[in-house]
């Protein structure tokens, strides 16, 4: 996956997300937006076919169109930014 770095992103939304209060699992996909999260809880995150451990202080960067599944252990609060990358610029690969 390539992300464009020359121009700033167009921020769609930033805030505090709270999950795990009415259910312990969420599945979703943001077709046009990157997702940047800073976690304050422990949980599991599956992006595509790969599962990652979430721990307090960890960050995730999820590309547009990726199917994500969160499995919470209770009330789970994180900071987030959803943004689009500009369509014209030099690209750089990220792992």
Contact map, one row per residue, 1 for C-alpha under 8 A:
11100000000000000000000000000000000000000000000000000000000000100000000000000000000000000000110
11110000000000000000000000000000000000000000000000000000000000000000000000000000000000000011110
11111000000000000000000000000000000000000000000000000000000000000000000000000000000010000011110
01111110000000000000000000000000000000000000000000000000000000000000000000000000000011111111000
00111111000000000000000000000000000000000000000000000000000000000000000000000000000000001111000
00011111000000000000000000000000000000000000000000000000000000000000000000000000000000001110000
00011111100000000000000000000000000000000000000000000000000000000000000000000000000011001000000
00001111110000000000000000000000000000000000000000000000000000000000000000000000000011000000000
00000011111000000000000000000000000000000000000000000000000000000000000000000000001111000000000
00000001111100000000000000000000000000000000000000000000000000000000000000000000001111000000000
00000000111111000000000000000000000000000000000000000000000000000000000000000000111100000000000
00000000011111000000000000000000100000000000000000000000000000000000000000000000111100000000000
00000000001111100000000000000000000000000000000000000000000000000000000000000000111000000000000
00000000001111110000000000000000000000000000000000000000000000000000000000000011110000000000000
00000000000011111000000000000000000000000000000000000000000000000000000000000011100000000000000
00000000000001111100000000000000000000000000000000000000000000000000000000001111000000000000000
00000000000000111110000000000000000000000000000000000000000000000000000000011111000000000000000
00000000000000011111100000000000000000000000000000000000000000000000000000111100000000000000000
00000000000000001111111100000000000000000000000000000000000000000000000101111000000000000000000
00000000000000000111111110000000000000000000000000000000000000000000000111110000000000000000000
00000000000000000111111100000000000000000000000000000000000000000000000001110000000000000000000
00000000000000000011111100000000000000000000000000000000000000000000000000000000000000000000000
00000000000000000011111111000000000000000000000000000000000000000000000000000000000000000000000
00000000000000000011111111000000000000000000000000000000000000000000011111000000000000000000000
00000000000000000001001111100000000000000000000000000000000000000000111100000000000000000000000
00000000000000000000001111110000000000000000000000000000000000000000111000000000000000000000000
00000000000000000000000011111000000000000000000000000000000000000011110000000000000000000000000
00000000000000000000000001111100000000000000000000000000000000000011100000000000000000000000000
00000000000000000000000000111110000000000000000000000000000000011111000000000000000000000000000
00000000000000000000000000011111110000000000000000000000000000011110000000000000000000000000000
00000000000000000000000000001111100000000000000000000000000000011100000000000000000000000000000
00000000000000000000000000000111110000000000000000000000000000011000000000000000000100000000000
00000000000100000000000000000111111000000000000000000000000000111000000000000000011110000000000
00000000000000000000000000000101111100000000000000000000000011110000000000000000011110000000000
00000000000000000000000000000000111110000000000000000000000111110000000000000001111000000000000
00000000000000000000000000000000011111000000000000000000001111000000000000000001110000000000000
00000000000000000000000000000000001111100000000000000000001110000000000000000111100000000000000
00000000000000000000000000000000000111110000000000000000111100000000000000000111000000000000000
00000000000000000000000000000000000011111100000000000111111000000000000000001110000000000000000
00000000000000000000000000000000000001111100000000000011110000000000000000011100000000000000000
00000000000000000000000000000000000000111110000000000111000000000000000000011100000000000000000
00000000000000000000000000000000000000111111000000001111000000000000000110010000000000000000000
00000000000000000000000000000000000000001111100000001110000000000000011110000000000000000000000
00000000000000000000000000000000000000000111110000111100000000000000011100000000000000000000000
00000000000000000000000000000000000000000011111000111100000000000001111000000000000000000000000
00000000000000000000000000000000000000000001111111110000000000000001110000000000000000000000000
00000000000000000000000000000000000000000000111111110000000001000111100000000000000000000000000
00000000000000000000000000000000000000000000011111000000000000000111000000000000000000000000000
00000000000000000000000000000000000000000000011111100000000000000000000000000000000000000000000
00000000000000000000000000000000000000000000011111110000000000000000000000000000000000000000000
00000000000000000000000000000000000000000001111011111000000000000000000000000000000000000000000
00000000000000000000000000000000000000000001111001111100000000000000000000000000000000000000000
00000000000000000000000000000000000000000111100000111110000000000000000000000000000000000000000
00000000000000000000000000000000000000101111100000011111010000000000000000000000000000000000000
00000000000000000000000000000000000000111110000000001111110000000000000000000000000000000000000
00000000000000000000000000000000000000111100000000000111110000000000000000000000000000000000000
00000000000000000000000000000000000001110000000000000011111000000000000000000000000000000000000
00000000000000000000000000000000000001110000000000000111111100000000000000000000000000000000000
00000000000000000000000000000000000111100000000000000000111110000000000000000000000000000000000
00000000000000000000000000000000001111000000000000000000011111000000000000000000000000000000000
00000000000000000000000000000000011110000000000000000000001111100000000000000000000000000000000
00000000000000000000000000000000011100000000001000000000000111110100000000000000000000000000000
10000000000000000000000000000000111000000000000000000000000011111100000000000000000000000000000
00000000000000000000000000001111111000000000000000000000000001111100000000000000000000000000000
00000000000000000000000000001111100000000000000000000000000000111110000000000000000000000000000
00000000000000000000000000001110000000000000001100000000000001111111000000000000000000000000000
00000000000000000000000000111100000000000000001100000000000000001111100000000000000000000000000
00000000000000000000000000111000000000000000111100000000000000000111110000000000000000000000000
00000000000000000000000011110000000000000000111000000000000000000011111000000000000000000000000
00000000000000000000000111100000000000000011110000000000000000000001111100000000000000000000000
00000000000000000000000111000000000000000011100000000000000000000000111110000000000000000000000
00000000000000000011000110000000000000000111000000000000000000000000011111110000000000000000000
00000000000000000001000100000000000000000110000000000000000000000000001111110000000000000000000
00000000000000000011100100000000000000000000000000000000000000000000000111110000000000000000000
00000000000000000111100000000000000000000000000000000000000000000000000111111000000000000000000
00000000000000001111100000000000000000011100000000000000000000000000000111111100000000000000000
00000000000000011110000000000000000000111000000000000000000000000000000000111110000000000000000
00000000000000011100000000000000000011111000000000000000000000000000000000011111000000000000000
00000000000001111000000000000000000011100000000000000000000000000000000000001111100000000000000
00000000000001111000000000000000001111000000000000000000000000000000000000000111110000000000000
00000000001111100000000000000000001110000000000000000000000000000000000000000011111000000000000
00000000001111000000000000000000111100000000000000000000000000000000000000000001111100000000000
00000000111110000000000000000000111000000000000000000000000000000000000000000000111110000000000
00000000111100000000000000000001110000000000000000000000000000000000000000000000011111000000000
00110011110000000000000000000000110000000000000000000000000000000000000000000000001111100000000
00010011110000000000000000000000000000000000000000000000000000000000000000000000000111111000000
00010000000000000000000000000000000000000000000000000000000000000000000000000000000011111000000
00010000000000000000000000000000000000000000000000000000000000000000000000000000000001111100000
00011110000000000000000000000000000000000000000000000000000000000000000000000000000001111110000
00011100000000000000000000000000000000000000000000000000000000000000000000000000000000011111000
01111100000000000000000000000000000000000000000000000000000000000000000000000000000000001111100
01111000000000000000000000000000000000000000000000000000000000000000000000000000000000000111110
11100000000000000000000000000000000000000000000000000000000000000000000000000000000000000011111
11100000000000000000000000000000000000000000000000000000000000000000000000000000000000000001111
00000000000000000000000000000000000000000000000000000000000000000000000000000000000000000000111
